[in-house]
Amino acid sequence: MRKVMSLLVGLGVGAALGVLLVVLFSPVSGSQFRANLLKMLREAAQAAQAAQAAKRAELEQQLAEIRRASEQAASAPPQPTSTPSA
């Protein structure tokens, strides 16, 4: 558990330093940087929504196929079993 916490703290500190360096050494002004960041966030959100919709459609199709197969199996007449004759 201690190793996991150390890893998480290290990742957090590294991310914070990375953000700080990007903000300090960015070649654009602060307002332009924020505008670019918001644009990228909107694009990422749109891409995530599109991926979510595609995955949802795929999963719904799979569920429909499973239900259809289940209904067919339930409505099919039972198969006769053969018993070996002695």
Beta strands, then each sheet from edge to edge (+ up, - down):
end
